Amino acid sequence: MEKNLTYEQAYKELAKIASEIENETISVDVLAEKVKKASQLITFCQTKLKSTETEVNKIIAQMENSNQQ
């Protein structure tokens, strides 16, 4: 996986792979490779979303603590 891959890039690539599979434009010879790449992209996106959610929750908690003082 690219070191500087963004969520948007990963999602775009994942959407392209999904479209190719749905439209049956992927040859059988590369299907397993594309499915493996899609799996990696899904994991990357899930991790990125979870990390962002955690960070946003921390910021909200800090803001709430600041407002209570």
PQR file of N, CA, C, O and H, with PARSE charges and radii, in Angstrom:
ATOM      1  N   MET A   1       0.846  -1.175   0.000 -0.4000 1.5000
ATOM      2  CA  MET A   1       0.000   0.000   0.000 -0.0000 2.0000
ATOM      3  C   MET A   1       0.891   1.237   0.000  0.5500 1.7000
ATOM      4  O   MET A   1       1.909   1.280   0.690 -0.5500 1.4000
ATOM      5  N   GLU A   2       0.500   2.237  -0.776 -0.4000 1.5000
ATOM      6  CA  GLU A   2       1.276   3.471  -0.842 -0.0000 2.0000
ATOM      7  C   GLU A   2       1.357   4.116   0.534  0.5500 1.7000
ATOM      8  O   GLU A   2       0.400   4.090   1.307 -0.5500 1.4000
ATOM      9  H   GLU A   2      -0.327   2.202  -1.337  0.4000 1.0000
ATOM     10  N   LYS A   3       2.516   4.694   0.825 -0.4000 1.5000
ATOM     11  CA  LYS A   3       2.720   5.295   2.132 -0.0000 2.0000
ATOM     12  C   LYS A   3       1.875   6.559   2.316  0.5500 1.7000
ATOM     13  O   LYS A   3       1.368   6.804   3.411 -0.5500 1.4000
ATOM     14  H   LYS A   3       3.294   4.715   0.197  0.4000 1.0000
ATOM     15  N   ASN A   4       1.717   7.359   1.263 -0.4000 1.5000
ATOM     16  CA  ASN A   4       0.991   8.617   1.363 -0.0000 2.0000
ATOM     17  C   ASN A   4      -0.403   8.545   0.737  0.5500 1.7000
ATOM     18  O   ASN A   4      -0.937   9.561   0.293 -0.5500 1.4000
ATOM     19  H   ASN A   4       2.128   7.160   0.374  0.4000 1.0000
ATOM     20  N   LEU A   5      -0.979   7.376   0.703 -0.4000 1.5000
ATOM     21  CA  LEU A   5      -2.306   7.187   0.128 -0.0000 2.0000
ATOM     22  C   LEU A   5      -3.344   7.897   0.986  0.5500 1.7000
ATOM     23  O   LEU A   5      -3.350   7.756   2.209 -0.5500 1.4000
ATOM     24  H   LEU A   5      -0.546   6.550   1.064  0.4000 1.0000
ATOM     25  N   THR A   6      -4.214   8.653   0.343 -0.4000 1.5000
ATOM     26  CA  THR A   6      -5.285   9.322   1.075 -0.0000 2.0000
ATOM     27  C   THR A   6      -6.546   8.465   1.021  0.5500 1.7000
ATOM     28  O   THR A   6      -6.664   7.547   0.210 -0.5500 1.4000
ATOM     29  H   THR A   6      -4.209   8.767  -0.650  0.4000 1.0000
ATOM     30  N   TYR A   7      -7.472   8.790   1.899 -0.4000 1.5000
ATOM     31  CA  TYR A   7      -8.748   8.083   1.920 -0.0000 2.0000
ATOM     32  C   TYR A   7      -9.446   8.239   0.572  0.5500 1.7000
ATOM     33  O   TYR A   7      -9.982   7.276   0.025 -0.5500 1.4000
ATOM     34  H   TYR A   7      -7.376   9.536   2.557  0.4000 1.0000
ATOM     35  N   GLU A   8      -9.433   9.453   0.048 -0.4000 1.5000
ATOM     36  CA  GLU A   8     -10.117   9.729  -1.211 -0.0000 2.0000
ATOM     37  C   GLU A   8      -9.524   8.922  -2.359  0.5500 1.7000
ATOM     38  O   GLU A   8     -10.261   8.398  -3.194 -0.5500 1.4000
ATOM     39  H   GLU A   8      -8.998  10.236   0.493  0.4000 1.0000
ATOM     40  N   GLN A   9      -8.196   8.819  -2.405 -0.4000 1.5000
ATOM     41  CA  GLN A   9      -7.544   8.032  -3.450 -0.0000 2.0000
ATOM     42  C   GLN A   9      -7.903   6.555  -3.319  0.5500 1.7000
ATOM     43  O   GLN A   9      -8.202   5.889  -4.310 -0.5500 1.4000
ATOM     44  H   GLN A   9      -7.598   9.245  -1.726  0.4000 1.0000
ATOM     45  N   ALA A  10      -7.872   6.058  -2.101 -0.4000 1.5000
ATOM     46  CA  ALA A  10      -8.198   4.650  -1.864 -0.0000 2.0000
ATOM     47  C   ALA A  10      -9.643   4.366  -2.245  0.5500 1.7000
ATOM     48  O   ALA A  10      -9.936   3.356  -2.884 -0.5500 1.4000
ATOM     49  H   ALA A  10      -7.629   6.600  -1.296  0.4000 1.0000
ATOM     50  N   TYR A  11     -10.547   5.261  -1.850 -0.4000 1.5000
ATOM     51  CA  TYR A  11     -11.965   5.072  -2.157 -0.0000 2.0000
ATOM     52  C   TYR A  11     -12.201   5.098  -3.668  0.5500 1.7000
ATOM     53  O   TYR A  11     -12.974   4.301  -4.199 -0.5500 1.4000
ATOM     54  H   TYR A  11     -10.310   6.082  -1.330  0.4000 1.0000
ATOM     55  N   LYS A  12     -11.532   6.015  -4.344 -0.4000 1.5000
ATOM     56  CA  LYS A  12     -11.683   6.126  -5.804 -0.0000 2.0000
ATOM     57  C   LYS A  12     -11.192   4.848  -6.494  0.5500 1.7000
ATOM     58  O   LYS A  12     -11.838   4.347  -7.414 -0.5500 1.4000
ATOM     59  H   LYS A  12     -10.904   6.662  -3.912  0.4000 1.0000
ATOM     60  N   GLU A  13     -10.058   4.333  -6.049 -0.4000 1.5000
ATOM     61  CA  GLU A  13      -9.522   3.102  -6.632 -0.0000 2.0000
ATOM     62  C   GLU A  13     -10.442   1.914  -6.333  0.5500 1.7000
ATOM     63  O   GLU A  13     -10.668   1.061  -7.192 -0.5500 1.4000
ATOM     64  H   GLU A  13      -9.533   4.741  -5.302  0.4000 1.0000
ATOM     65  N   LEU A  14     -10.961   1.872  -5.122 -0.4000 1.5000
ATOM     66  CA  LEU A  14     -11.886   0.811  -4.736 -0.0000 2.0000
ATOM     67  C   LEU A  14     -13.166   0.864  -5.585  0.5500 1.7000
ATOM     68  O   LEU A  14     -13.670  -0.172  -6.019 -0.5500 1.4000
ATOM     69  H   LEU A  14     -10.777   2.565  -4.425  0.4000 1.0000
ATOM     70  N   ALA A  15     -13.681   2.068  -5.815 -0.4000 1.5000
ATOM     71  CA  ALA A  15     -14.879   2.230  -6.644 -0.0000 2.0000
ATOM     72  C   ALA A  15     -14.614   1.779  -8.075  0.5500 1.7000
ATOM     73  O   ALA A  15     -15.483   1.187  -8.716 -0.5500 1.4000
ATOM     74  H   ALA A  15     -13.272   2.909  -5.462  0.4000 1.0000
ATOM     75  N   LYS A  16     -13.413   2.059  -8.574 -0.4000 1.5000
ATOM     76  CA  LYS A  16     -13.047   1.646  -9.933 -0.0000 2.0000
ATOM     77  C   LYS A  16     -13.016   0.116 -10.032  0.5500 1.7000
ATOM     78  O   LYS A  16     -13.544  -0.465 -10.980 -0.5500 1.4000
ATOM     79  H   LYS A  16     -12.707   2.540  -8.053  0.4000 1.0000
ATOM     80  N   ILE A  17     -12.399  -0.516  -9.053 -0.4000 1.5000
ATOM     81  CA  ILE A  17     -12.329  -1.988  -9.041 -0.0000 2.0000
ATOM     82  C   ILE A  17     -13.736  -2.576  -8.968  0.5500 1.7000
ATOM     83  O   ILE A  17     -14.058  -3.519  -9.692 -0.5500 1.4000
ATOM     84  H   ILE A  17     -11.969  -0.044  -8.283  0.4000 1.0000
ATOM     85  N   ALA A  18     -14.567  -2.018  -8.095 -0.4000 1.5000
ATOM     86  CA  ALA A  18     -15.939  -2.515  -7.956 -0.0000 2.0000
ATOM     87  C   ALA A  18     -16.697  -2.377  -9.272  0.5500 1.7000
ATOM     88  O   ALA A  18     -17.429  -3.282  -9.674 -0.5500 1.4000
ATOM     89  H   ALA A  18     -14.304  -1.253  -7.507  0.4000 1.0000
ATOM     90  N   SER A  19     -16.519  -1.254  -9.931 -0.4000 1.5000
ATOM     91  CA  SER A  19     -17.183  -1.029 -11.219 -0.0000 2.0000
ATOM     92  C   SER A  19     -16.712  -2.032 -12.269  0.5500 1.7000
ATOM     93  O   SER A  19     -17.515  -2.567 -13.032 -0.5500 1.4000
ATOM     94  H   SER A  19     -15.925  -0.519  -9.605  0.4000 1.0000
ATOM     95  N   GLU A  20     -15.411  -2.278 -12.300 -0.4000 1.5000
ATOM     96  CA  GLU A  20     -14.860  -3.240 -13.256 -0.0000 2.0000
ATOM     97  C   GLU A  20     -15.420  -4.640 -13.009  0.5500 1.7000
ATOM     98  O   GLU A  20     -15.728  -5.375 -13.947 -0.5500 1.4000
ATOM     99  H   GLU A  20     -14.759  -1.843 -11.680  0.4000 1.0000
ATOM    100  N   ILE A  21     -15.544  -4.993 -11.736 -0.4000 1.5000
ATOM    101  CA  ILE A  21     -16.091  -6.316 -11.399 -0.0000 2.0000
ATOM    102  C   ILE A  21     -17.570  -6.383 -11.784  0.5500 1.7000
ATOM    103  O   ILE A  21     -18.018  -7.362 -12.380 -0.5500 1.4000
ATOM    104  H   ILE A  21     -15.294  -4.396 -10.974  0.4000 1.0000
ATOM    105  N   GLU A  22     -18.319  -5.345 -11.442 -0.4000 1.5000
ATOM    106  CA  GLU A  22     -19.749  -5.319 -11.755 -0.0000 2.0000
ATOM    107  C   GLU A  22     -20.006  -5.360 -13.262  0.5500 1.7000
ATOM    108  O   GLU A  22     -20.943  -6.011 -13.725 -0.5500 1.4000
ATOM    109  H   GLU A  22     -17.955  -4.549 -10.958  0.4000 1.0000
ATOM    110  N   ASN A  23     -19.166  -4.662 -14.015 -0.4000 1.5000
ATOM    111  CA  ASN A  23     -19.340  -4.596 -15.472 -0.0000 2.0000
ATOM    112  C   ASN A  23     -18.658  -5.745 -16.199  0.5500 1.7000
ATOM    113  O   ASN A  23     -18.684  -5.832 -17.427 -0.5500 1.4000
ATOM    114  H   ASN A  23     -18.404  -4.133 -13.639  0.4000 1.0000
ATOM    115  N   GLU A  24     -18.047  -6.624 -15.411 -0.4000 1.5000
ATOM    116  CA  GLU A  24     -17.347  -7.792 -15.956 -0.0000 2.0000
ATOM    117  C   GLU A  24     -16.285  -7.411 -16.981  0.5500 1.7000
ATOM    118  O   GLU A  24     -16.113  -8.090 -17.993 -0.5500 1.4000
ATOM    119  H   GLU A  24     -18.025  -6.553 -14.414  0.4000 1.0000
ATOM    120  N   THR A  25     -15.568  -6.308 -16.705 -0.4000 1.5000
ATOM    121  CA  THR A  25     -14.498  -5.871 -17.604 -0.0000 2.0000
ATOM    122  C   THR A  25     -13.128  -6.345 -17.133  0.5500 1.7000
ATOM    123  O   THR A  25     -12.114  -6.024 -17.753 -0.5500 1.4000
ATOM    124  H   THR A  25     -15.708  -5.756 -15.882  0.4000 1.0000
ATOM    125  N   ILE A  26     -13.091  -7.099 -16.051 -0.4000 1.5000
ATOM    126  CA  ILE A  26     -11.830  -7.653 -15.550 -0.0000 2.0000
ATOM    127  C   ILE A  26     -11.693  -9.076 -16.068  0.5500 1.7000
ATOM    128  O   ILE A  26     -12.626  -9.876 -15.994 -0.5500 1.4000
ATOM    129  H   ILE A  26     -13.915  -7.360 -15.548  0.4000 1.0000
ATOM    130  N   SER A  27     -10.530  -9.366 -16.584 -0.4000 1.5000
ATOM    131  CA  SER A  27     -10.310 -10.734 -17.056 -0.0000 2.0000
ATOM    132  C   SER A  27     -10.157 -11.662 -15.861  0.5500 1.7000
ATOM    133  O   SER A  27      -9.764 -11.244 -14.771 -0.5500 1.4000
ATOM    134  H   SER A  27      -9.773  -8.716 -16.644  0.4000 1.0000
ATOM    135  N   VAL A  28     -10.466 -12.894 -16.082 -0.4000 1.5000
ATOM    136  CA  VAL A  28     -10.355 -13.910 -15.033 -0.0000 2.0000
ATOM    137  C   VAL A  28      -8.912 -13.991 -14.530  0.5500 1.7000
ATOM    138  O   VAL A  28      -8.677 -14.298 -13.361 -0.5500 1.4000
ATOM    139  H   VAL A  28     -10.785 -13.234 -16.967  0.4000 1.0000
ATOM    140  N   ASP A  29      -7.967 -13.722 -15.395 -0.4000 1.5000
ATOM    141  CA  ASP A  29      -6.556 -13.819 -15.033 -0.0000 2.0000
ATOM    142  C   ASP A  29      -6.142 -12.816 -13.959  0.5500 1.7000
ATOM    143  O   ASP A  29      -5.209 -13.082 -13.201 -0.5500 1.4000
ATOM    144  H   ASP A  29      -8.158 -13.473 -16.344  0.4000 1.0000
ATOM    145  N   VAL A  30      -6.814 -11.675 -13.882 -0.4000 1.5000
ATOM    146  CA  VAL A  30      -6.438 -10.665 -12.892 -0.0000 2.0000
ATOM    147  C   VAL A  30      -7.500 -10.460 -11.810  0.5500 1.7000
ATOM    148  O   VAL A  30      -7.344  -9.609 -10.934 -0.5500 1.4000
ATOM    149  H   VAL A  30      -7.572 -11.460 -14.499  0.4000 1.0000
ATOM    150  N   LEU A  31      -8.572 -11.236 -11.872 -0.4000 1.5000
ATOM    151  CA  LEU A  31      -9.663 -11.072 -10.912 -0.0000 2.0000
ATOM    152  C   LEU A  31      -9.194 -11.250  -9.472  0.5500 1.7000
ATOM    153  O   LEU A  31      -9.510 -10.422  -8.617 -0.5500 1.4000
ATOM    154  H   LEU A  31      -8.699 -11.928 -12.583  0.4000 1.0000
ATOM    155  N   ALA A  32      -8.455 -12.304  -9.191 -0.4000 1.5000
ATOM    156  CA  ALA A  32      -7.984 -12.550  -7.817 -0.0000 2.0000
ATOM    157  C   ALA A  32      -7.097 -11.405  -7.335  0.5500 1.7000
ATOM    158  O   ALA A  32      -7.177 -11.001  -6.175 -0.5500 1.4000
ATOM    159  H   ALA A  32      -8.199 -12.977  -9.885  0.4000 1.0000
ATOM    160  N   GLU A  33      -6.258 -10.886  -8.220 -0.4000 1.5000
ATOM    161  CA  GLU A  33      -5.373  -9.770  -7.868 -0.0000 2.0000
ATOM    162  C   GLU A  33      -6.200  -8.528  -7.519  0.5500 1.7000
ATOM    163  O   GLU A  33      -5.893  -7.827  -6.554 -0.5500 1.4000
ATOM    164  H   GLU A  33      -6.193 -11.215  -9.162  0.4000 1.0000
ATOM    165  N   LYS A  34      -7.233  -8.262  -8.293 -0.4000 1.5000
ATOM    166  CA  LYS A  34      -8.090  -7.093  -8.049 -0.0000 2.0000
ATOM    167  C   LYS A  34      -8.880  -7.252  -6.750  0.5500 1.7000
ATOM    168  O   LYS A  34      -9.039  -6.292  -5.995 -0.5500 1.4000
ATOM    169  H   LYS A  34      -7.482  -8.831  -9.077  0.4000 1.0000
ATOM    170  N   VAL A  35      -9.372  -8.457  -6.492 -0.4000 1.5000
ATOM    171  CA  VAL A  35     -10.117  -8.703  -5.261 -0.0000 2.0000
ATOM    172  C   VAL A  35      -9.196  -8.531  -4.047  0.5500 1.7000
ATOM    173  O   VAL A  35      -9.612  -7.982  -3.028 -0.5500 1.4000
ATOM    174  H   VAL A  35      -9.243  -9.237  -7.105  0.4000 1.0000
ATOM    175  N   LYS A  36      -7.962  -8.993  -4.153 -0.4000 1.5000
ATOM    176  CA  LYS A  36      -6.987  -8.829  -3.072 -0.0000 2.0000
ATOM    177  C   LYS A  36      -6.713  -7.344  -2.832  0.5500 1.7000
ATOM    178  O   LYS A  36      -6.678  -6.897  -1.685 -0.5500 1.4000
ATOM    179  H   LYS A  36      -7.624  -9.440  -4.981  0.4000 1.0000
ATOM    180  N   LYS A  37      -6.520  -6.582  -3.905 -0.4000 1.5000
ATOM    181  CA  LYS A  37      -6.268  -5.143  -3.792 -0.0000 2.0000
ATOM    182  C   LYS A  37      -7.474  -4.453  -3.169  0.5500 1.7000
ATOM    183  O   LYS A  37      -7.318  -3.577  -2.318 -0.5500 1.4000
ATOM    184  H   LYS A  37      -6.549  -6.945  -4.836  0.4000 1.0000
ATOM    185  N   ALA A  38      -8.685  -4.844  -3.589 -0.4000 1.5000
ATOM    186  CA  ALA A  38      -9.902  -4.267  -3.023 -0.0000 2.0000
ATOM    187  C   ALA A  38      -9.980  -4.537  -1.523  0.5500 1.7000
ATOM    188  O   ALA A  38     -10.372  -3.659  -0.755 -0.5500 1.4000
ATOM    189  H   ALA A  38      -8.812  -5.555  -4.281  0.4000 1.0000
ATOM    190  N   SER A  39      -9.613  -5.727  -1.109 -0.4000 1.5000
ATOM    191  CA  SER A  39      -9.617  -6.077   0.303 -0.0000 2.0000
ATOM    192  C   SER A  39      -8.653  -5.187   1.089  0.5500 1.7000
ATOM    193  O   SER A  39      -8.977  -4.721   2.181 -0.5500 1.4000
ATOM    194  H   SER A  39      -9.294  -6.440  -1.734  0.4000 1.0000
ATOM    195  N   GLN A  40      -7.475  -4.957   0.528 -0.4000 1.5000
ATOM    196  CA  GLN A  40      -6.491  -4.079   1.171 -0.0000 2.0000
ATOM    197  C   GLN A  40      -7.011  -2.648   1.266  0.5500 1.7000
ATOM    198  O   GLN A  40      -6.821  -1.979   2.282 -0.5500 1.4000
ATOM    199  H   GLN A  40      -7.211  -5.336  -0.359  0.4000 1.0000
ATOM    200  N   LEU A  41      -7.662  -2.186   0.214 -0.4000 1.5000
ATOM    201  CA  LEU A  41      -8.206  -0.826   0.203 -0.0000 2.0000
ATOM    202  C   LEU A  41      -9.340  -0.681   1.216  0.5500 1.7000
ATOM    203  O   LEU A  41      -9.446   0.349   1.882 -0.5500 1.4000
ATOM    204  H   LEU A  41      -7.816  -2.730  -0.611  0.4000 1.0000
ATOM    205  N   ILE A  42     -10.178  -1.692   1.336 -0.4000 1.5000
ATOM    206  CA  ILE A  42     -11.267  -1.661   2.315 -0.0000 2.0000
ATOM    207  C   ILE A  42     -10.695  -1.578   3.726  0.5500 1.7000
ATOM    208  O   ILE A  42     -11.172  -0.792   4.546 -0.5500 1.4000
ATOM    209  H   ILE A  42     -10.092  -2.529   0.795  0.4000 1.0000
ATOM    210  N   THR A  43      -9.689  -2.374   4.009 -0.4000 1.5000
ATOM    211  CA  THR A  43      -9.045  -2.349   5.327 -0.0000 2.0000
ATOM    212  C   THR A  43      -8.437  -0.978   5.599  0.5500 1.7000
ATOM    213  O   THR A  43      -8.577  -0.438   6.696 -0.5500 1.4000
ATOM    214  H   THR A  43      -9.301  -3.012   3.343  0.4000 1.0000
ATOM    215  N   PHE A  44      -7.760  -0.415   4.597 -0.4000 1.5000
ATOM    216  CA  PHE A  44      -7.161   0.916   4.733 -0.0000 2.0000
ATOM    217  C   PHE A  44      -8.230   1.952   5.048  0.5500 1.7000
ATOM    218  O   PHE A  44      -8.065   2.759   5.963 -0.5500 1.4000
ATOM    219  H   PHE A  44      -7.646  -0.854   3.706  0.4000 1.0000
ATOM    220  N   CYS A  45      -9.338   1.932   4.284 -0.4000 1.5000
ATOM    221  CA  CYS A  45     -10.408   2.909   4.477 -0.0000 2.0000
ATOM    222  C   CYS A  45     -11.051   2.760   5.858  0.5500 1.7000
ATOM    223  O   CYS A  45     -11.314   3.757   6.530 -0.5500 1.4000
ATOM    224  H   CYS A  45      -9.472   1.277   3.541  0.4000 1.0000
ATOM    225  N   GLN A  46     -11.302   1.529   6.280 -0.4000 1.5000
ATOM    226  CA  GLN A  46     -11.895   1.297   7.597 -0.0000 2.0000
ATOM    227  C   GLN A  46     -10.982   1.817   8.704  0.5500 1.7000
ATOM    228  O   GLN A  46     -11.448   2.444   9.656 -0.5500 1.4000
ATOM    229  H   GLN A  46     -11.088   0.719   5.734  0.4000 1.0000
ATOM    230  N   THR A  47      -9.689   1.556   8.579 -0.4000 1.5000
ATOM    231  CA  THR A  47      -8.722   2.011   9.575 -0.0000 2.0000
ATOM    232  C   THR A  47      -8.674   3.534   9.621  0.5500 1.7000
ATOM    233  O   THR A  47      -8.645   4.132  10.697 -0.5500 1.4000
ATOM    234  H   THR A  47      -9.311   1.047   7.806  0.4000 1.0000
ATOM    235  N   LYS A  48      -8.666   4.151   8.448 -0.4000 1.5000
ATOM    236  CA  LYS A  48      -8.616   5.611   8.359 -0.0000 2.0000
ATOM    237  C   LYS A  48      -9.872   6.231   8.979  0.5500 1.7000
ATOM    238  O   LYS A  48      -9.782   7.216   9.712 -0.5500 1.4000
ATOM    239  H   LYS A  48      -8.690   3.666   7.574  0.4000 1.0000
ATOM    240  N   LEU A  49     -11.035   5.658   8.685 -0.4000 1.5000
ATOM    241  CA  LEU A  49     -12.278   6.175   9.249 -0.0000 2.0000
ATOM    242  C   LEU A  49     -12.299   6.029  10.770  0.5500 1.7000
ATOM    243  O   LEU A  49     -12.708   6.951  11.476 -0.5500 1.4000
ATOM    244  H   LEU A  49     -11.107   4.858   8.089  0.4000 1.0000
ATOM    245  N   LYS A  50     -11.864   4.885  11.272 -0.4000 1.5000
ATOM    246  CA  LYS A  50     -11.851   4.643  12.719 -0.0000 2.0000
ATOM    247  C   LYS A  50     -10.890   5.611  13.406  0.5500 1.7000
ATOM    248  O   LYS A  50     -11.200   6.151  14.468 -0.5500 1.4000
ATOM    249  H   LYS A  50     -11.532   4.136  10.698  0.4000 1.0000
ATOM    250  N   SER A  51      -9.732   5.827  12.801 -0.4000 1.5000
ATOM    251  CA  SER A  51      -8.743   6.749  13.349 -0.0000 2.0000
ATOM    252  C   SER A  51      -9.297   8.178  13.388  0.5500 1.7000
ATOM    253  O   SER A  51      -9.119   8.894  14.373 -0.5500 1.4000
ATOM    254  H   SER A  51      -9.480   5.389  11.938  0.4000 1.0000
ATOM    255  N   THR A  52      -9.954   8.571  12.331 -0.4000 1.5000
ATOM    256  CA  THR A  52     -10.541   9.907  12.262 -0.0000 2.0000
ATOM    257  C   THR A  52     -11.644  10.062  13.298  0.5500 1.7000
ATOM    258  O   THR A  52     -11.741  11.101  13.952 -0.5500 1.4000
ATOM    259  H   THR A  52     -10.099   7.988  11.531  0.4000 1.0000
ATOM    260  N   GLU A  53     -12.476   9.035  13.451 -0.4000 1.5000
ATOM    261  CA  GLU A  53     -13.542   9.069  14.442 -0.0000 2.0000
ATOM    262  C   GLU A  53     -12.973   9.238  15.849  0.5500 1.7000
ATOM    263  O   GLU A  53     -13.486  10.027  16.642 -0.5500 1.4000
ATOM    264  H   GLU A  53     -12.397   8.191  12.920  0.4000 1.0000
ATOM    265  N   THR A  54     -11.920   8.500  16.150 -0.4000 1.5000
ATOM    266  CA  THR A  54     -11.280   8.580  17.461 -0.0000 2.0000
ATOM    267  C   THR A  54     -10.726   9.981  17.698  0.5500 1.7000
ATOM    268  O   THR A  54     -10.896  10.548  18.777 -0.5500 1.4000
ATOM    269  H   THR A  54     -11.503   7.859  15.506  0.4000 1.0000
ATOM    270  N   GLU A  55     -10.067  10.532  16.692 -0.4000 1.5000
ATOM    271  CA  GLU A  55      -9.480  11.867  16.819 -0.0000 2.0000
ATOM    272  C   GLU A  55     -10.566  12.927  17.017  0.5500 1.7000
ATOM    273  O   GLU A  55     -10.425  13.811  17.861 -0.5500 1.4000
ATOM    274  H   GLU A  55      -9.929  10.072  15.816  0.4000 1.0000
ATOM    275  N   VAL A  56     -11.636  12.839  16.249 -0.4000 1.5000
ATOM    276  CA  VAL A  56     -12.737  13.804  16.377 -0.0000 2.0000
ATOM    277  C   VAL A  56     -13.376  13.698  17.759  0.5500 1.7000
ATOM    278  O   VAL A  56     -13.692  14.716  18.375 -0.5500 1.4000
ATOM    279  H   VAL A  56     -11.751  12.120  15.564  0.4000 1.0000
ATOM    280  N   ASN A  57     -13.565  12.490  18.244 -0.4000 1.5000
ATOM    281  CA  ASN A  57     -14.142  12.312  19.585 -0.0000 2.0000
ATOM    282  C   ASN A  57     -13.253  12.909  20.660  0.5500 1.7000
ATOM    283  O   ASN A  57     -13.758  13.481  21.626 -0.5500 1.4000
ATOM    284  H   ASN A  57     -13.308  11.663  17.743  0.4000 1.0000
ATOM    285  N   LYS A  58     -11.938  12.787  20.514 -0.4000 1.5000
ATOM    286  CA  LYS A  58     -11.012  13.389  21.480 -0.0000 2.0000
ATOM    287  C   LYS A  58     -11.134  14.907  21.460  0.5500 1.7000
ATOM    288  O   LYS A  58     -11.150  15.547  22.512 -0.5500 1.4000
ATOM    289  H   LYS A  58     -11.528  12.321  19.729  0.4000 1.0000
ATOM    290  N   ILE A  59     -11.220  15.479  20.265 -0.4000 1.5000
ATOM    291  CA  ILE A  59     -11.338  16.934  20.135 -0.0000 2.0000
ATOM    292  C   ILE A  59     -12.642  17.416  20.769  0.5500 1.7000
ATOM    293  O   ILE A  59     -12.657  18.418  21.484 -0.5500 1.4000
ATOM    294  H   ILE A  59     -11.207  14.958  19.412  0.4000 1.0000
ATOM    295  N   ILE A  60     -13.722  16.708  20.506 -0.4000 1.5000
ATOM    296  CA  ILE A  60     -15.021  17.079  21.090 -0.0000 2.0000
ATOM    297  C   ILE A  60     -14.964  16.995  22.610  0.5500 1.7000
ATOM    298  O   ILE A  60     -15.481  17.875  23.298 -0.5500 1.4000
ATOM    299  H   ILE A  60     -13.709  15.894  19.925  0.4000 1.0000
ATOM    300  N   ALA A  61     -14.339  15.943  23.140 -0.4000 1.5000
ATOM    301  CA  ALA A  61     -14.216  15.794  24.595 -0.0000 2.0000
ATOM    302  C   ALA A  61     -13.393  16.937  25.180  0.5500 1.7000
ATOM    303  O   ALA A  61     -13.731  17.463  26.241 -0.5500 1.4000
ATOM    304  H   ALA A  61     -13.919  15.228  22.581  0.4000 1.0000
ATOM    305  N   GLN A  62     -12.330  17.322  24.506 -0.4000 1.5000
ATOM    306  CA  GLN A  62     -11.505  18.438  24.985 -0.0000 2.0000
ATOM    307  C   GLN A  62     -12.305  19.739  24.981  0.5500 1.7000
ATOM    308  O   GLN A  62     -12.213  20.540  25.911 -0.5500 1.4000
ATOM    309  H   GLN A  62     -12.056  16.895  23.644  0.4000 1.0000
ATOM    310  N   MET A  63     -13.086  19.935  23.928 -0.4000 1.5000
ATOM    311  CA  MET A  63     -13.919  21.149  23.849 -0.0000 2.0000
ATOM    312  C   MET A  63     -14.956  21.166  24.970  0.5500 1.7000
ATOM    313  O   MET A  63     -15.204  22.209  25.576 -0.5500 1.4000
ATOM    314  H   MET A  63     -13.161  19.284  23.172  0.4000 1.0000
ATOM    315  N   GLU A  64     -15.553  20.022  25.242 -0.4000 1.5000
ATOM    316  CA  GLU A  64     -16.554  19.943  26.310 -0.0000 2.0000
ATOM    317  C   GLU A  64     -15.917  20.199  27.666  0.5500 1.7000
ATOM    318  O   GLU A  64     -16.509  20.855  28.523 -0.5500 1.4000
ATOM    319  H   GLU A  64     -15.351  19.175  24.751  0.4000 1.0000
ATOM    320  N   ASN A  65     -14.711  19.680  27.861 -0.4000 1.5000
ATOM    321  CA  ASN A  65     -14.006  19.904  29.131 -0.0000 2.0000
ATOM    322  C   ASN A  65     -13.641  21.370  29.296  0.5500 1.7000
ATOM    323  O   ASN A  65     -13.714  21.905  30.402 -0.5500 1.4000
ATOM    324  H   ASN A  65     -14.230  19.147  27.166  0.4000 1.0000
ATOM    325  N   SER A  66     -13.252  22.019  28.219 -0.4000 1.5000
ATOM    326  CA  SER A  66     -12.890  23.448  28.260 -0.0000 2.0000
ATOM    327  C   SER A  66     -14.113  24.300  28.576  0.5500 1.7000
ATOM    328  O   SER A  66     -14.013  25.293  29.297 -0.5500 1.4000
ATOM    329  H   SER A  66     -13.192  21.584  27.321  0.4000 1.0000
ATOM    330  N   ASN A  67     -15.240  23.921  28.049 -0.4000 1.5000
ATOM    331  CA  ASN A  67     -16.468  24.693  28.275 -0.0000 2.0000
ATOM    332  C   ASN A  67     -17.014  24.516  29.684  0.5500 1.7000
ATOM    333  O   ASN A  67     -17.727  25.388  30.180 -0.5500 1.4000
ATOM    334  H   ASN A  67     -15.321  23.114  27.463  0.4000 1.0000
ATOM    335  N   GLN A  68     -16.693  23.403  30.340 -0.4000 1.5000
ATOM    336  CA  GLN A  68     -17.190  23.138  31.677 -0.0000 2.0000
ATOM    337  C   GLN A  68     -16.377  23.879  32.736  0.5500 1.7000
ATOM    338  O   GLN A  68     -16.836  24.051  33.866 -0.5500 1.4000
ATOM    339  H   GLN A  68     -16.114  22.694  29.937  0.4000 1.0000
ATOM    340  N   GLN A  69     -15.194  24.311  32.379 -0.4000 1.5000
ATOM    341  CA  GLN A  69     -14.318  24.963  33.377 -0.0000 2.0000
ATOM    342  C   GLN A  69     -14.540  26.419  33.441  0.5500 1.7000
ATOM    343  O   GLN A  69     -13.887  27.109  34.225 -0.5500 1.4000
ATOM    344  H   GLN A  69     -14.822  24.172  31.461  0.4000 1.0000
TER
END
